[in-house]
């Protein structure tokens, strides 16, 4: 980490601030950006600037940090690579921390350093806290930290397949138990169906397979495998192979305890002497005598054990051959099947079960069909109950959404959550769930993704984000000209909605609307200039008269006058106190 980054981390750790996800963005040699460092704050941050100044480039850079596909086109002309770094606050993101722990990524601080290097070859490297991660893992982490929404992108919120997920999230575990029961039952149902399909599809090859299975089973069964046998064989073989050395060592050990200089005899004599001493000096050497006596009895016992072992130790070539032959059988089986003995024992049981299944094919398939039928009935029963609970929650959610979009100057808009039976139940349920919208009075309900007006789409998306922000956790949101196609009172309402969102999470917005800019907590101005035949993008945080001038430009769209400045000033004052 470079000095500026480390300094930033220290600054943020020492200063008590409202939590925000994206803290610092550092960009080098990316598109027309030479070198740029942007600090983001809590609340609502607006990025504005002339068309072509580089606002979208900054969004593209942030997109690289959340796992968007890299391209060699992103590398500044004449450079070998582009580098994008971001510092993210993860202190309150339990989901992100959980993913990081699962991926075994070090979490030393409450901050996460994400780095993306894009090479002129088109290849890229992703690092999280200086550990290299896959693009897939990067996406998995960052989806919990930052959410980018663009006007013309296909938002996950507006994809039909996510509508059911949105409903379930909104339910907040209201029908969690039923849903878990349904999913578990469905998984059992699919497993049984696959088992039946496997049996039926194998009908032609069943007899051939049966012969193979029987051969393998009989071969393993004949071996009479015992778990742990290999270790015992190795021990016994080693004993017989070294019987001569073992016998010599045992004999020498036994002689040590039995010859004329035997330790036991000396200990016995020592014990007697200590007894005589104890008669004169009572208790002084009692403990020592007890230890000597104990050691004497231990060695006496050892003497008998050594003798027994000695009499049973002899080189038995016939027995050795038997053991080695047994070891060869076991090793051959291990090599043939690629399994150790304990695994072979389990495999033997598996073979027996499969043989029984095939030999009782008709019985097996009949039983499976019965089980599948019963599970399907359970799926329909649980699915019906689940749908009933979902419809109750859907009505509440529908009213919530309608209220939000009507507050965004879509007073005649209507929304319904449609439930249509599926031809075949899936893992999510027995019905297809879709959000249908009628933006204007008299218009029929239609899919969200079929709304023609970009302005309407923007407002609906913002309404949904407002509702689901809490179910999504502490994910920061970046809006890329999401307010496009909106003006007047609708623009004001959208600005207020973004401001409301920013009370809960960090909101970063690229906007051309003066209403949004004047409502923001922080205003960043994006500009570019040319020098030495190179174009460079700059970022400046605006305040005071500079901010007034920029909002005046956004109002007029042309030259800034005293009138537009006054309008801008009034707009800022009004919206900052709203």
Buried (B, 14 or more C-beta within 10 A) or exposed (E): BEEEBEEBBEEBEEEEEEBBBBBBBBBBBBBBBBEBBBBBBBBBBBBBBEEEBBBBBBBBBBBBBBBBEBEBEBBBEEBEBBBBBBBBBBBEBEBBBEBBEEBEBEBEBBBBBBBBBBBBEEEBBBBBBEBEBEBEBBBBBBBBBBBBBBBEEEBEBBEEEBBBBBBBBBBEEBBEEBBEBBBEBBEBBBEBBEBBEEBEEEEEEBEEBBEEBBEBBEBBEEBEBEEEBBEEBEEBBEEBBEBEEBBEBBBEBBEBBBEEEBBBBEBBEBBEEBEEBBEEEEEEBEEBBEEBBEBBEEBBEBBEEBBEBBEEBEEEEEEBEEBBEBBEBBEEBBEEBEBEBEEBBEBBEEBBEBBEBBBEBEEBBEEBEEBBEEBBEBBEEBBEBBBEBBBEBBEEBBEBBBEBBBBBBBEEBBBBBBBEEEEEBBEBBBBBBBBBBBBEEEEEBEBBBEBEEBBBBBBBBBBBBBBBBEEBBBBBBBBBBBBBBBEEEBBBBBBBBBBEBBEEBBBBBBBBBBBBBBBBBBBBBBBBEEEEEEBBBBBEBBEEEEBBBBBBBBBBEEEBEEEBBEBBBEBBEEBEEE
